[in-house]
Amino acid sequence: MNKNELLKKFGKNVKIERIKKDLTQEQFAELLNVSTNYVACIENGRQNMSLGKILELANTLNINIEKLLKFYE
């Protein structure tokens, strides 16, 4: 797996969990105090994030960070 594939899979996981919480990108961005464009970049695999920001995403979604970092079934 290369970096681009990793970012895309991570972004897909974020999107799945956001939708499960019935949040729009706009609502999620507001909770994170970031722009909607930033959330879109994450979900589209165009935003590389620090572990601290990934933890913040998980906490905002009220899920275990492992759900966002799981790439294989």
Buried (B, 14 or more C-beta within 10 A) or exposed (E): EEEEEBBBBBBBBBBEBBEEEEBEBEBBBBBBEBEBEBBBBBBEBEBEBEEEBBEBBBEBBEBEBEBBBEEEE
